[in-house]
Amino acid sequence: MLINWDPRRIHLTAQGCSKQLRSGKPSIVLERTATGLGMNSFMLQPGEEKVIAEHLVQLLRAHSA
């Protein structure tokens, strides 16, 4: 899955987003791409996708214009 956002609306780089997710509780590690984040879901346990989604929503909303 690739996650991209409009940098004019979300003032956060892929590197900054990745760093904040990794330093959070729980630590979430996603691949950085040139324009956003990427992930493979094969290693997730049931329910972990919801945790990741909630953290991404909170982070992107916190940096929205």
mmCIF file of the N, C-alpha and C atoms, coordinates in Angstrom:
data_MODEL
# 
_entry.id   MODEL 
# 
loop_
_atom_site.group_PDB 
_atom_site.id 
_atom_site.type_symbol 
_atom_site.label_atom_id 
_atom_site.label_alt_id 
_atom_site.label_comp_id 
_atom_site.label_asym_id 
_atom_site.label_entity_id 
_atom_site.label_seq_id 
_atom_site.pdbx_PDB_ins_code 
_atom_site.Cartn_x 
_atom_site.Cartn_y 
_atom_site.Cartn_z 
_atom_site.occupancy 
_atom_site.B_iso_or_equiv 
_atom_site.pdbx_formal_charge 
_atom_site.auth_seq_id 
_atom_site.auth_comp_id 
_atom_site.auth_asym_id 
_atom_site.auth_atom_id 
_atom_site.pdbx_PDB_model_num 
ATOM 1   N N  . MET A 1 1  ? 0.842  -1.150 0.000  1.00 0.00 ? 1  MET A N  1 
ATOM 2   C CA . MET A 1 1  ? 0.000  0.000  0.000  1.00 0.00 ? 1  MET A CA 1 
ATOM 3   C C  . MET A 1 1  ? 0.899  1.227  0.000  1.00 0.00 ? 1  MET A C  1 
ATOM 4   N N  . LEU A 1 2  ? 0.541  2.217  -0.798 1.00 0.00 ? 2  LEU A N  1 
ATOM 5   C CA . LEU A 1 2  ? 1.242  3.497  -0.818 1.00 0.00 ? 2  LEU A CA 1 
ATOM 6   C C  . LEU A 1 2  ? 0.339  4.567  -0.233 1.00 0.00 ? 2  LEU A C  1 
ATOM 7   N N  . ILE A 1 3  ? 0.906  5.409  0.611  1.00 0.00 ? 3  ILE A N  1 
ATOM 8   C CA . ILE A 1 3  ? 0.167  6.493  1.244  1.00 0.00 ? 3  ILE A CA 1 
ATOM 9   C C  . ILE A 1 3  ? 0.839  7.797  0.835  1.00 0.00 ? 3  ILE A C  1 
ATOM 10  N N  . ASN A 1 4  ? 0.133  8.604  0.071  1.00 0.00 ? 4  ASN A N  1 
ATOM 11  C CA . ASN A 1 4  ? 0.648  9.892  -0.383 1.00 0.00 ? 4  ASN A CA 1 
ATOM 12  C C  . ASN A 1 4  ? -0.311 10.990 0.046  1.00 0.00 ? 4  ASN A C  1 
ATOM 13  N N  . TRP A 1 5  ? 0.210  12.205 0.199  1.00 0.00 ? 5  TRP A N  1 
ATOM 14  C CA . TRP A 1 5  ? -0.633 13.340 0.555  1.00 0.00 ? 5  TRP A CA 1 
ATOM 15  C C  . TRP A 1 5  ? -0.140 14.579 -0.169 1.00 0.00 ? 5  TRP A C  1 
ATOM 16  N N  . ASP A 1 6  ? -1.017 15.565 -0.244 1.00 0.00 ? 6  ASP A N  1 
ATOM 17  C CA . ASP A 1 6  ? -0.713 16.823 -0.906 1.00 0.00 ? 6  ASP A CA 1 
ATOM 18  C C  . ASP A 1 6  ? 0.087  17.690 0.072  1.00 0.00 ? 6  ASP A C  1 
ATOM 19  N N  . PRO A 1 7  ? 1.348  17.989 -0.239 1.00 0.00 ? 7  PRO A N  1 
ATOM 20  C CA . PRO A 1 7  ? 2.177  18.767 0.691  1.00 0.00 ? 7  PRO A CA 1 
ATOM 21  C C  . PRO A 1 7  ? 1.673  20.195 0.892  1.00 0.00 ? 7  PRO A C  1 
ATOM 22  N N  . ARG A 1 8  ? 0.786  20.664 0.025  1.00 0.00 ? 8  ARG A N  1 
ATOM 23  C CA . ARG A 1 8  ? 0.193  21.992 0.225  1.00 0.00 ? 8  ARG A CA 1 
ATOM 24  C C  . ARG A 1 8  ? -0.880 21.954 1.307  1.00 0.00 ? 8  ARG A C  1 
ATOM 25  N N  . ARG A 1 9  ? -1.427 20.767 1.569  1.00 0.00 ? 9  ARG A N  1 
ATOM 26  C CA . ARG A 1 9  ? -2.486 20.625 2.573  1.00 0.00 ? 9  ARG A CA 1 
ATOM 27  C C  . ARG A 1 9  ? -1.992 19.981 3.865  1.00 0.00 ? 9  ARG A C  1 
ATOM 28  N N  . ILE A 1 10 ? -1.003 19.112 3.748  1.00 0.00 ? 10 ILE A N  1 
ATOM 29  C CA . ILE A 1 10 ? -0.416 18.440 4.911  1.00 0.00 ? 10 ILE A CA 1 
ATOM 30  C C  . ILE A 1 10 ? 1.042  18.866 4.974  1.00 0.00 ? 10 ILE A C  1 
ATOM 31  N N  . HIS A 1 11 ? 1.380  19.646 5.975  1.00 0.00 ? 11 HIS A N  1 
ATOM 32  C CA . HIS A 1 11 ? 2.734  20.187 6.095  1.00 0.00 ? 11 HIS A CA 1 
ATOM 33  C C  . HIS A 1 11 ? 3.619  19.238 6.888  1.00 0.00 ? 11 HIS A C  1 
ATOM 34  N N  . LEU A 1 12 ? 3.933  18.115 6.245  1.00 0.00 ? 12 LEU A N  1 
ATOM 35  C CA . LEU A 1 12 ? 4.741  17.081 6.870  1.00 0.00 ? 12 LEU A CA 1 
ATOM 36  C C  . LEU A 1 12 ? 5.441  16.297 5.769  1.00 0.00 ? 12 LEU A C  1 
ATOM 37  N N  . THR A 1 13 ? 6.735  16.103 5.910  1.00 0.00 ? 13 THR A N  1 
ATOM 38  C CA . THR A 1 13 ? 7.481  15.315 4.935  1.00 0.00 ? 13 THR A CA 1 
ATOM 39  C C  . THR A 1 13 ? 7.311  13.832 5.244  1.00 0.00 ? 13 THR A C  1 
ATOM 40  N N  . ALA A 1 14 ? 7.617  12.998 4.270  1.00 0.00 ? 14 ALA A N  1 
ATOM 41  C CA . ALA A 1 14 ? 7.577  11.557 4.499  1.00 0.00 ? 14 ALA A CA 1 
ATOM 42  C C  . ALA A 1 14 ? 8.575  11.179 5.587  1.00 0.00 ? 14 ALA A C  1 
ATOM 43  N N  . GLN A 1 15 ? 9.728  11.810 5.588  1.00 0.00 ? 15 GLN A N  1 
ATOM 44  C CA . GLN A 1 15 ? 10.737 11.527 6.605  1.00 0.00 ? 15 GLN A CA 1 
ATOM 45  C C  . GLN A 1 15 ? 10.234 11.925 7.994  1.00 0.00 ? 15 GLN A C  1 
ATOM 46  N N  . GLY A 1 16 ? 9.622  13.096 8.098  1.00 0.00 ? 16 GLY A N  1 
ATOM 47  C CA . GLY A 1 16 ? 9.096  13.550 9.383  1.00 0.00 ? 16 GLY A CA 1 
ATOM 48  C C  . GLY A 1 16 ? 7.968  12.665 9.886  1.00 0.00 ? 16 GLY A C  1 
ATOM 49  N N  . CYS A 1 17 ? 7.097  12.254 8.976  1.00 0.00 ? 17 CYS A N  1 
ATOM 50  C CA . CYS A 1 17 ? 5.994  11.373 9.336  1.00 0.00 ? 17 CYS A CA 1 
ATOM 51  C C  . CYS A 1 17 ? 6.522  10.033 9.823  1.00 0.00 ? 17 CYS A C  1 
ATOM 52  N N  . SER A 1 18 ? 7.453  9.474  9.085  1.00 0.00 ? 18 SER A N  1 
ATOM 53  C CA . SER A 1 18 ? 8.053  8.192  9.445  1.00 0.00 ? 18 SER A CA 1 
ATOM 54  C C  . SER A 1 18 ? 8.720  8.268  10.814 1.00 0.00 ? 18 SER A C  1 
ATOM 55  N N  . LYS A 1 19 ? 9.442  9.343  11.071 1.00 0.00 ? 19 LYS A N  1 
ATOM 56  C CA . LYS A 1 19 ? 10.150 9.516  12.334 1.00 0.00 ? 19 LYS A CA 1 
ATOM 57  C C  . LYS A 1 19 ? 9.175  9.605  13.507 1.00 0.00 ? 19 LYS A C  1 
ATOM 58  N N  . GLN A 1 20 ? 8.089  10.358 13.325 1.00 0.00 ? 20 GLN A N  1 
ATOM 59  C CA . GLN A 1 20 ? 7.117  10.501 14.407 1.00 0.00 ? 20 GLN A CA 1 
ATOM 60  C C  . GLN A 1 20 ? 6.383  9.191  14.682 1.00 0.00 ? 20 GLN A C  1 
ATOM 61  N N  . LEU A 1 21 ? 6.040  8.452  13.626 1.00 0.00 ? 21 LEU A N  1 
ATOM 62  C CA . LEU A 1 21 ? 5.379  7.160  13.824 1.00 0.00 ? 21 LEU A CA 1 
ATOM 63  C C  . LEU A 1 21 ? 6.304  6.184  14.546 1.00 0.00 ? 21 LEU A C  1 
ATOM 64  N N  . ARG A 1 22 ? 7.566  6.194  14.170 1.00 0.00 ? 22 ARG A N  1 
ATOM 65  C CA . ARG A 1 22 ? 8.525  5.265  14.767 1.00 0.00 ? 22 ARG A CA 1 
ATOM 66  C C  . ARG A 1 22 ? 8.772  5.579  16.242 1.00 0.00 ? 22 ARG A C  1 
ATOM 67  N N  . SER A 1 23 ? 8.740  6.862  16.599 1.00 0.00 ? 23 SER A N  1 
ATOM 68  C CA . SER A 1 23 ? 9.022  7.239  17.987 1.00 0.00 ? 23 SER A CA 1 
ATOM 69  C C  . SER A 1 23 ? 7.779  7.188  18.874 1.00 0.00 ? 23 SER A C  1 
ATOM 70  N N  . GLY A 1 24 ? 6.615  6.891  18.303 1.00 0.00 ? 24 GLY A N  1 
ATOM 71  C CA . GLY A 1 24 ? 5.380  6.832  19.077 1.00 0.00 ? 24 GLY A CA 1 
ATOM 72  C C  . GLY A 1 24 ? 5.205  5.521  19.827 1.00 0.00 ? 24 GLY A C  1 
ATOM 73  N N  . LYS A 1 25 ? 4.097  5.429  20.527 1.00 0.00 ? 25 LYS A N  1 
ATOM 74  C CA . LYS A 1 25 ? 3.727  4.211  21.247 1.00 0.00 ? 25 LYS A CA 1 
ATOM 75  C C  . LYS A 1 25 ? 2.410  3.726  20.695 1.00 0.00 ? 25 LYS A C  1 
ATOM 76  N N  . PRO A 1 26 ? 2.325  2.616  20.043 1.00 0.00 ? 26 PRO A N  1 
ATOM 77  C CA . PRO A 1 26 ? 3.422  1.711  19.721 1.00 0.00 ? 26 PRO A CA 1 
ATOM 78  C C  . PRO A 1 26 ? 4.270  2.274  18.581 1.00 0.00 ? 26 PRO A C  1 
ATOM 79  N N  . SER A 1 27 ? 5.482  1.817  18.501 1.00 0.00 ? 27 SER A N  1 
ATOM 80  C CA . SER A 1 27 ? 6.370  2.214  17.417 1.00 0.00 ? 27 SER A CA 1 
ATOM 81  C C  . SER A 1 27 ? 5.866  1.600  16.113 1.00 0.00 ? 27 SER A C  1 
ATOM 82  N N  . ILE A 1 28 ? 5.691  2.457  15.098 1.00 0.00 ? 28 ILE A N  1 
ATOM 83  C CA . ILE A 1 28 ? 5.199  2.006  13.792 1.00 0.00 ? 28 ILE A CA 1 
ATOM 84  C C  . ILE A 1 28 ? 6.268  2.326  12.762 1.00 0.00 ? 28 ILE A C  1 
ATOM 85  N N  . VAL A 1 29 ? 6.710  1.315  12.036 1.00 0.00 ? 29 VAL A N  1 
ATOM 86  C CA . VAL A 1 29 ? 7.756  1.501  11.033 1.00 0.00 ? 29 VAL A CA 1 
ATOM 87  C C  . VAL A 1 29 ? 7.148  1.266  9.659  1.00 0.00 ? 29 VAL A C  1 
ATOM 88  N N  . LEU A 1 30 ? 7.162  2.311  8.825  1.00 0.00 ? 30 LEU A N  1 
ATOM 89  C CA . LEU A 1 30 ? 6.686  2.226  7.449  1.00 0.00 ? 30 LEU A CA 1 
ATOM 90  C C  . LEU A 1 30 ? 7.812  2.666  6.520  1.00 0.00 ? 30 LEU A C  1 
ATOM 91  N N  . GLU A 1 31 ? 7.811  2.132  5.337  1.00 0.00 ? 31 GLU A N  1 
ATOM 92  C CA . GLU A 1 31 ? 8.816  2.493  4.335  1.00 0.00 ? 31 GLU A CA 1 
ATOM 93  C C  . GLU A 1 31 ? 8.565  3.911  3.841  1.00 0.00 ? 31 GLU A C  1 
ATOM 94  N N  . ARG A 1 32 ? 9.627  4.695  3.723  1.00 0.00 ? 32 ARG A N  1 
ATOM 95  C CA . ARG A 1 32 ? 9.510  6.033  3.130  1.00 0.00 ? 32 ARG A CA 1 
ATOM 96  C C  . ARG A 1 32 ? 9.665  5.929  1.624  1.00 0.00 ? 32 ARG A C  1 
ATOM 97  N N  . THR A 1 33 ? 8.831  6.648  0.903  1.00 0.00 ? 33 THR A N  1 
ATOM 98  C CA . THR A 1 33 ? 8.968  6.757  -0.544 1.00 0.00 ? 33 THR A CA 1 
ATOM 99  C C  . THR A 1 33 ? 9.271  8.214  -0.867 1.00 0.00 ? 33 THR A C  1 
ATOM 100 N N  . ALA A 1 34 ? 9.458  8.527  -2.127 1.00 0.00 ? 34 ALA A N  1 
ATOM 101 C CA . ALA A 1 34 ? 9.748  9.909  -2.519 1.00 0.00 ? 34 ALA A CA 1 
ATOM 102 C C  . ALA A 1 34 ? 8.589  10.852 -2.197 1.00 0.00 ? 34 ALA A C  1 
ATOM 103 N N  . THR A 1 35 ? 7.367  10.325 -2.196 1.00 0.00 ? 35 THR A N  1 
ATOM 104 C CA . THR A 1 35 ? 6.199  11.197 -2.018 1.00 0.00 ? 35 THR A CA 1 
ATOM 105 C C  . THR A 1 35 ? 5.338  10.829 -0.813 1.00 0.00 ? 35 THR A C  1 
ATOM 106 N N  . GLY A 1 36 ? 5.742  9.868  -0.009 1.00 0.00 ? 36 GLY A N  1 
ATOM 107 C CA . GLY A 1 36 ? 4.911  9.475  1.125  1.00 0.00 ? 36 GLY A CA 1 
ATOM 108 C C  . GLY A 1 36 ? 5.458  8.254  1.835  1.00 0.00 ? 36 GLY A C  1 
ATOM 109 N N  . LEU A 1 37 ? 4.557  7.341  2.170  1.00 0.00 ? 37 LEU A N  1 
ATOM 110 C CA . LEU A 1 37 ? 4.921  6.139  2.910  1.00 0.00 ? 37 LEU A CA 1 
ATOM 111 C C  . LEU A 1 37 ? 4.387  4.907  2.198  1.00 0.00 ? 37 LEU A C  1 
ATOM 112 N N  . GLY A 1 38 ? 5.013  3.781  2.440  1.00 0.00 ? 38 GLY A N  1 
ATOM 113 C CA . GLY A 1 38 ? 4.561  2.525  1.861  1.00 0.00 ? 38 GLY A CA 1 
ATOM 114 C C  . GLY A 1 38 ? 4.623  1.422  2.902  1.00 0.00 ? 38 GLY A C  1 
ATOM 115 N N  . MET A 1 39 ? 3.809  0.412  2.695  1.00 0.00 ? 39 MET A N  1 
ATOM 116 C CA . MET A 1 39 ? 3.836  -0.718 3.624  1.00 0.00 ? 39 MET A CA 1 
ATOM 117 C C  . MET A 1 39 ? 3.317  -1.979 2.968  1.00 0.00 ? 39 MET A C  1 
ATOM 118 N N  . ASN A 1 40 ? 3.755  -3.101 3.506  1.00 0.00 ? 40 ASN A N  1 
ATOM 119 C CA . ASN A 1 40 ? 3.234  -4.420 3.149  1.00 0.00 ? 40 ASN A CA 1 
ATOM 120 C C  . ASN A 1 40 ? 2.502  -4.935 4.368  1.00 0.00 ? 40 ASN A C  1 
ATOM 121 N N  . SER A 1 41 ? 1.346  -5.482 4.182  1.00 0.00 ? 41 SER A N  1 
ATOM 122 C CA . SER A 1 41 ? 0.531  -5.888 5.327  1.00 0.00 ? 41 SER A CA 1 
ATOM 123 C C  . SER A 1 41 ? 0.709  -7.348 5.726  1.00 0.00 ? 41 SER A C  1 
ATOM 124 N N  . PHE A 1 42 ? 1.554  -8.094 5.052  1.00 0.00 ? 42 PHE A N  1 
ATOM 125 C CA . PHE A 1 42 ? 1.650  -9.532 5.329  1.00 0.00 ? 42 PHE A CA 1 
ATOM 126 C C  . PHE A 1 42 ? 2.147  -9.856 6.730  1.00 0.00 ? 42 PHE A C  1 
ATOM 127 N N  . MET A 1 43 ? 2.834  -8.942 7.388  1.00 0.00 ? 43 MET A N  1 
ATOM 128 C CA . MET A 1 43 ? 3.368  -9.203 8.721  1.00 0.00 ? 43 MET A CA 1 
ATOM 129 C C  . MET A 1 43 ? 2.446  -8.712 9.837  1.00 0.00 ? 43 MET A C  1 
ATOM 130 N N  . LEU A 1 44 ? 1.337  -8.078 9.498  1.00 0.00 ? 44 LEU A N  1 
ATOM 131 C CA . LEU A 1 44 ? 0.443  -7.540 10.518 1.00 0.00 ? 44 LEU A CA 1 
ATOM 132 C C  . LEU A 1 44 ? -0.382 -8.639 11.178 1.00 0.00 ? 44 LEU A C  1 
ATOM 133 N N  . GLN A 1 45 ? -0.629 -8.452 12.449 1.00 0.00 ? 45 GLN A N  1 
ATOM 134 C CA . GLN A 1 45 ? -1.541 -9.313 13.184 1.00 0.00 ? 45 GLN A CA 1 
ATOM 135 C C  . GLN A 1 45 ? -2.933 -8.690 13.083 1.00 0.00 ? 45 GLN A C  1 
ATOM 136 N N  . PRO A 1 46 ? -3.989 -9.478 13.238 1.00 0.00 ? 46 PRO A N  1 
ATOM 137 C CA . PRO A 1 46 ? -5.346 -8.924 13.166 1.00 0.00 ? 46 PRO A CA 1 
ATOM 138 C C  . PRO A 1 46 ? -5.528 -7.738 14.115 1.00 0.00 ? 46 PRO A C  1 
ATOM 139 N N  . GLY A 1 47 ? -6.075 -6.658 13.587 1.00 0.00 ? 47 GLY A N  1 
ATOM 140 C CA . GLY A 1 47 ? -6.320 -5.454 14.372 1.00 0.00 ? 47 GLY A CA 1 
ATOM 141 C C  . GLY A 1 47 ? -5.221 -4.415 14.305 1.00 0.00 ? 47 GLY A C  1 
ATOM 142 N N  . GLU A 1 48 ? -4.018 -4.807 13.914 1.00 0.00 ? 48 GLU A N  1 
ATOM 143 C CA . GLU A 1 48 ? -2.917 -3.842 13.853 1.00 0.00 ? 48 GLU A CA 1 
ATOM 144 C C  . GLU A 1 48 ? -3.124 -2.800 12.760 1.00 0.00 ? 48 GLU A C  1 
ATOM 145 N N  . GLU A 1 49 ? -3.846 -3.153 11.708 1.00 0.00 ? 49 GLU A N  1 
ATOM 146 C CA . GLU A 1 49 ? -4.114 -2.181 10.639 1.00 0.00 ? 49 GLU A CA 1 
ATOM 147 C C  . GLU A 1 49 ? -4.913 -1.001 11.187 1.00 0.00 ? 49 GLU A C  1 
ATOM 148 N N  . LYS A 1 50 ? -5.786 -1.246 12.153 1.00 0.00 ? 50 LYS A N  1 
ATOM 149 C CA . LYS A 1 50 ? -6.590 -0.174 12.750 1.00 0.00 ? 50 LYS A CA 1 
ATOM 150 C C  . LYS A 1 50 ? -5.715 0.754  13.587 1.00 0.00 ? 50 LYS A C  1 
ATOM 151 N N  . VAL A 1 51 ? -4.771 0.191  14.295 1.00 0.00 ? 51 VAL A N  1 
ATOM 152 C CA . VAL A 1 51 ? -3.848 0.992  15.105 1.00 0.00 ? 51 VAL A CA 1 
ATOM 153 C C  . VAL A 1 51 ? -3.026 1.902  14.202 1.00 0.00 ? 51 VAL A C  1 
ATOM 154 N N  . ILE A 1 52 ? -2.506 1.350  13.119 1.00 0.00 ? 52 ILE A N  1 
ATOM 155 C CA . ILE A 1 52 ? -1.710 2.141  12.169 1.00 0.00 ? 52 ILE A CA 1 
ATOM 156 C C  . ILE A 1 52 ? -2.561 3.244  11.561 1.00 0.00 ? 52 ILE A C  1 
ATOM 157 N N  . ALA A 1 53 ? -3.768 2.913  11.132 1.00 0.00 ? 53 ALA A N  1 
ATOM 158 C CA . ALA A 1 53 ? -4.663 3.897  10.518 1.00 0.00 ? 53 ALA A CA 1 
ATOM 159 C C  . ALA A 1 53 ? -4.983 5.025  11.491 1.00 0.00 ? 53 ALA A C  1 
ATOM 160 N N  . GLU A 1 54 ? -5.272 4.698  12.737 1.00 0.00 ? 54 GLU A N  1 
ATOM 161 C CA . GLU A 1 54 ? -5.598 5.722  13.737 1.00 0.00 ? 54 GLU A CA 1 
ATOM 162 C C  . GLU A 1 54 ? -4.426 6.668  13.953 1.00 0.00 ? 54 GLU A C  1 
ATOM 163 N N  . HIS A 1 55 ? -3.224 6.123  14.056 1.00 0.00 ? 55 HIS A N  1 
ATOM 164 C CA . HIS A 1 55 ? -2.043 6.960  14.263 1.00 0.00 ? 55 HIS A CA 1 
ATOM 165 C C  . HIS A 1 55 ? -1.763 7.839  13.039 1.00 0.00 ? 55 HIS A C  1 
ATOM 166 N N  . LEU A 1 56 ? -1.934 7.289  11.849 1.00 0.00 ? 56 LEU A N  1 
ATOM 167 C CA . LEU A 1 56 ? -1.735 8.089  10.632 1.00 0.00 ? 56 LEU A CA 1 
ATOM 168 C C  . LEU A 1 56 ? -2.745 9.222  10.547 1.00 0.00 ? 56 LEU A C  1 
ATOM 169 N N  . VAL A 1 57 ? -3.989 8.942  10.824 1.00 0.00 ? 57 VAL A N  1 
ATOM 170 C CA . VAL A 1 57 ? -5.029 9.976  10.776 1.00 0.00 ? 57 VAL A CA 1 
ATOM 171 C C  . VAL A 1 57 ? -4.702 11.092 11.762 1.00 0.00 ? 57 VAL A C  1 
ATOM 172 N N  . GLN A 1 58 ? -4.357 10.741 13.000 1.00 0.00 ? 58 GLN A N  1 
ATOM 173 C CA . GLN A 1 58 ? -4.022 11.745 14.010 1.00 0.00 ? 58 GLN A CA 1 
ATOM 174 C C  . GLN A 1 58 ? -2.837 12.604 13.569 1.00 0.00 ? 58 GLN A C  1 
ATOM 175 N N  . LEU A 1 59 ? -1.817 11.963 13.051 1.00 0.00 ? 59 LEU A N  1 
ATOM 176 C CA . LEU A 1 59 ? -0.599 12.676 12.647 1.00 0.00 ? 59 LEU A CA 1 
ATOM 177 C C  . LEU A 1 59 ? -0.867 13.591 11.462 1.00 0.00 ? 59 LEU A C  1 
ATOM 178 N N  . LEU A 1 60 ? -1.555 13.092 10.448 1.00 0.00 ? 60 LEU A N  1 
ATOM 179 C CA . LEU A 1 60 ? -1.816 13.919 9.272  1.00 0.00 ? 60 LEU A CA 1 
ATOM 180 C C  . LEU A 1 60 ? -2.784 15.053 9.583  1.00 0.00 ? 60 LEU A C  1 
ATOM 181 N N  . ARG A 1 61 ? -3.766 14.820 10.431 1.00 0.00 ? 61 ARG A N  1 
ATOM 182 C CA . ARG A 1 61 ? -4.680 15.896 10.824 1.00 0.00 ? 61 ARG A CA 1 
ATOM 183 C C  . ARG A 1 61 ? -3.948 16.970 11.624 1.00 0.00 ? 61 ARG A C  1 
ATOM 184 N N  . ALA A 1 62 ? -3.022 16.556 12.461 1.00 0.00 ? 62 ALA A N  1 
ATOM 185 C CA . ALA A 1 62 ? -2.255 17.507 13.273 1.00 0.00 ? 62 ALA A CA 1 
ATOM 186 C C  . ALA A 1 62 ? -1.391 18.429 12.424 1.00 0.00 ? 62 ALA A C  1 
ATOM 187 N N  . HIS A 1 63 ? -1.048 17.998 11.219 1.00 0.00 ? 63 HIS A N  1 
ATOM 188 C CA . HIS A 1 63 ? -0.195 18.805 10.334 1.00 0.00 ? 63 HIS A CA 1 
ATOM 189 C C  . HIS A 1 63 ? -0.948 19.341 9.126  1.00 0.00 ? 63 HIS A C  1 
ATOM 190 N N  . SER A 1 64 ? -2.261 19.310 9.163  1.00 0.00 ? 64 SER A N  1 
ATOM 191 C CA . SER A 1 64 ? -3.029 19.809 8.010  1.00 0.00 ? 64 SER A CA 1 
ATOM 192 C C  . SER A 1 64 ? -3.163 21.320 8.055  1.00 0.00 ? 64 SER A C  1 
ATOM 193 N N  . ALA A 1 65 ? -3.295 21.898 6.890  1.00 0.00 ? 65 ALA A N  1 
ATOM 194 C CA . ALA A 1 65 ? -3.409 23.359 6.767  1.00 0.00 ? 65 ALA A CA 1 
ATOM 195 C C  . ALA A 1 65 ? -4.822 23.815 7.037  1.00 0.00 ? 65 ALA A C  1 
# 
